[in-house]
Each structure stands twice: as C-alpha cells, then as structure tokens.
C-alpha cells in the first residue's frame, strides 16, 4: 500500500470516528438522562485525534528512518574490494538505489551492487507492508479505545485540549530538532571534509580551483571576498536609499502618500530573485559595461560585482526602509515635541533627536539586510558570474560562497570526494557568519525595544 493511500485511509477512519463518537455521546446522554460534560463534537474530536495523530506520526517516523536502515544494510552487502580506489561506497550505493527504483542495470554492474539493489527493493516492499499493518492497527485501536471511553460524564473537552497542547509542544520540538539536525549534518560533513582535505589549505589558500579527480585547490578566501564585496556594494546602495525613504515616509509624507508609497516599496520584497537576476543580466549589466566599464577601460563584461551589487541593493531597499520606518515611528512623539519646544526645526529634530534615538533599531535593520544579502544566489549567478578571484575592480566578474555551494553539488556527484564535501564546509562558514549577524541584529533590536516599550 502506498503512503498516500495509507494516509487517506487513516484520515477516513478518523472522520468516521468523529461522526460515530458524536453520535454515541448524544445517544448516551439521551438513554441515561445525564447532561453531557462537553459539547457533543468534543467527544467526536477525541476519537478523531486518537485515530489519526498516532498513526500519522508513526507513518512520518517510519518513512524518515526506513531509507537509513535499508541503505545501511545494503551498504554492508558491498565488499571493500568492489569499491573503486579514491572513491567511496556512496557511488555504488547510488547505483544500487537507481536499479532498485526501476532503471535497467548496466552490463558492467557488479554482482554485489545488483544484490544490494535487490535487497533495497525487497526491503522497501516488506517495509511498506509492515507499515501499512502497523499504522492501520494503531489507527483502528486508537479509534476503538477512544470510542469505548465515551460517557456523558467524560471530560472530552479537557482531553482534546490536552491532546492539542501536546501536539503544539511537539510541533515546537520538531522545529528545534530540525535546526539542530541541520547544524549537526553540516558539522558532520565538514569534519568528513577536513579528514580528506587539509584544513590549513582551506582556510589559508588564496586559490579556488576544484578539479574532480584530484589536484584541487579549495581556498576559502576568494569566495569569502566575493561574498563580502558584493554584499558591501549592495548595502552601500540600499542603506542610504532605504533610510531616506523611511525618513520621508515617517516624518514628511502625508497619510495619502504614505498609504500609496509604502506598499509600492514593499512590492520589491515580493519579486522573485530570478527576476532580479534577469534584470541584472539584460539591463543593468549591459548599461554598466557600455557607459562605465568600457569607456574607463576597466572591463568589457556585463557580469560584474557592481552589477550584482546594485541589483541586490534594489532588492534590499524594502528590508531597510520598512524596518527603519517602523523603528522611527516607534520613537515617542514626546521627544519630537520637546525638540520643537526648544526651537529646533523639523530637519534638526530628525538629525539630532529622532535618528540618534532610532539608531540601534536602524543598525539592527541593516544587519538583517546584510544577512539577507550574504545568502543571495540567483542574482549573483546571473549578474556577477562564477569567477572566484581576489580583485578590487568592481567591473570584474566574481562569485560568492552560495554560488559555489550550488555548483559543487550540481550533477551526478557522490558525497565522498573533497570537491563535493567542500560545499558543507562552505555552508557551515556561511551559516556561522550569518548567524552572528542575526544574533547581533536581534540583540540590538531587543535592546532598543526594551528602551521604548
């Protein structure tokens, strides 16, 4: 039985339990002459929850753990003598996975790989059967148990509320565990990378030249330089424009202009990044090349750091302007009135009172925008190119960490070579960098809010 059909049967069982449970509660109240403790629907909801939630949880956990168990057993069937030199079992296991999925085996496929593919196929089939039996039994058992417990004096509402509270706590726990799982996977694969590639070469080398098959130079600094350079140009454009837009909207614009201009600015945040990339590729890049780079003799390519930085800065304007606008509006009006009472003009009040008071929040908004810029990929791919190098010329093509993570994991790759595993080291570096920026921004914003709320 397929997982989709199994989930549908479980939900149908729960709906049937909902109807029958409600009906049993009403009939029980009529026959005994007692008043129901809870609404009739609460009794049906209790049957629905016990019929669906445990069974669906079992299905989710089973489907998550099944590939790990089956592939671990299949990997043990492949002897070390069959593993190619300089490679790992992941490549052969991937071939076995494709054969088990229905693709024909090649003539040169090893017998051990065929045996592993057959084990994967048979294990998946038996696992589906066991899952179907276990989930249906748990669903029916939960429905019957909750159905038989329905009595007029039963506190069904309290039971449903406690069940939902447990579900909410479980959802929060899942979110936390997912974060830990992501970090743990990055750390685990990064440690694996440093076991096959020198950490000293990764952190100190100034050359990025991956070569699948050996002889790679995987230096971090060219990618980190491109990331920081493009992000700096983006912030250099977005912060003044966004901050001045926020000052105008909060201090000078009338209600009609504010109601019109702020949604129009925030539309920029909803445009897909691929659209920004196309804008950089076909409009901004050629303009900068034809009117700046070539006349000044600084380059002849439409892909450049300045192209990606300017377009990314346009994307970041609503992040800076909207957050700064909210922060400036949160400055107490009494501070403005006191400044006016001392004879200051509106511009002097903004420069000497409002902006200093809003500065911590504005700094937090800028740091949040910076973390967004550091993680951007599509604009860089289409606007800045893919050249990893250290250069100060803003009209030269460069690249970022996120672009190289995508390129190293694109295609039919195995997670055993340093050229592939380096993506996880780059991801962990980027994660630590952006996490630090986010924490710093949240600390600054929280301090600001505690001061004025």
Secondary structure, 3 states (H helix, E strand, C coil): CCHHHHHHHHHHHHHHHHHHHHHHHHHHHHHHCCCCCCCHHHHHHHHHHHHHHHHHHHHHHHHHHHHHHHHHHHHCCCCHHHCCCCCCHHHHHHHHHHHHCCCCCCCCCCHHHHHHHHHHHHHHHHHHHHHHHHHHHHHHHHHHHHHHCCCCCCCHHHHHHHHHHHHHHHHHHHHHHHHHHHHHHHHHHHHHHHHHCCHHHHHHCCCEECCCCCCCEECCHHHHHHHHHHHHHHHHHHHHHHHHHHHHHHHHCCHHHHHHHHHHHHHHHHCCHHHHHHHHHHHHHHHHHHHHHHHHCCCCCCCCHHHHHHHHHHHHHHHHHHHHHHHHHCCCHHHHHHHHHCCCCHHHHHHHHHHHHHHHHHHHHHHHHHHHHHCCCHHHHHHCCCCCCCCCCCCCCCCCHHHHHHHHCCCCCCCCCHHHHHHHHHHHHHHHHHHHHHHHHHHHHHHHHHHHC
